[in-house]
C-alpha cells in the first residue's frame, strides 16, 4: 500500500527518468474502531486495502446488504486492527 511505480514511456531508458522520492503513508494499526468517509472514486475494496481488511470483513462489520454500492460522504466503520 502506498508504493509508487514509475513506468517509463515506450522508448525511454529507465536511467532517463527522474523518480521523485515519495514516502508511503500507511494507516497505523488501531486499537479502537475508526470511521472512514467515502471519497469520490473509492470502493470497499480500496478502502479495505488501506486499512488491512477484506471487502467481506468490512461489509459484514457495517451490515451492508450490497458492498458494491457506496455513496460519497458515506461513513464506513473500520474495525480495530488485530
C-alpha positions in Angstrom: 0.0 0.0 0.0 1.3 3.4 -0.9 4.0 2.1 -3.2 4.7 4.3 -6.2 5.5 2.6 -9.5 7.2 4.5 -12.3 6.5 3.1 -15.8 8.7 4.6 -18.5 7.2 5.7 -21.7 7.9 3.5 -24.7 11.5 4.1 -26.0 12.6 5.8 -22.7 15.6 4.5 -20.9 15.0 3.8 -17.2 18.0 6.0 -16.4 16.4 9.0 -18.1 13.5 9.1 -15.7 13.7 11.3 -12.7 11.9 9.4 -9.9 10.7 11.6 -7.0 11.1 10.2 -3.6 7.7 9.6 -2.0 7.2 8.2 1.4 4.4 5.7 1.8 1.8 6.7 4.4 0.3 3.5 5.7 -2.5 3.7 8.2 -1.2 2.6 11.6 -2.9 -0.3 13.4 -5.7 1.0 15.7 -7.0 -0.5 18.9 -10.4 1.2 18.5 -13.0 1.4 15.8 -12.4 4.2 13.2 -14.7 5.9 10.8 -13.8 6.3 7.1 -15.7 8.9 5.0 -16.1 7.6 1.4 -14.5 9.9 -1.2 -15.3 10.1 -4.9 -13.8 7.1 -6.8 -13.4 4.9 -3.7 -14.9 1.4 -3.3 -14.9 -1.0 -0.5 -12.0 -3.0 -1.9 -9.7 0.0 -1.9 -10.8 1.1 1.5 -10.1 -2.4 2.7 -6.6 -2.3 1.3 -6.0 1.0 3.0 -6.9 -0.5 6.4 -5.9 -4.1 6.0 -9.4 -5.7 5.7 -11.3 -7.6 3.0 -14.5 -6.4 1.3 -16.3 -9.2 3.1 -15.0 -8.2 6.5 -15.9 -4.5 6.1 -19.3 -5.4 4.6 -20.1 -7.7 7.5 -18.9 -5.2 10.1 -21.0 -2.5 8.5 -24.1 -4.7 7.9 -24.0 -3.9 4.2 -26.5 -5.7 2.0 -24.7 -4.7 -1.2 -21.0 -3.8 -0.7 -20.8 -2.7 -4.3 -22.9 0.4 -3.6 -21.2 3.3 -1.8 -22.1 7.0 -1.8 -19.7 9.9 -1.5 -19.8 11.1 2.1 -21.0 7.7 3.4 -19.3 6.7 6.7 -17.8 3.3 6.9 -16.9 1.8 10.3 -13.4 0.3 10.3 -12.9 -2.4 13.0 -10.0 -2.3 15.4 -6.8 -3.9 13.9 -5.7 -7.3 15.2 
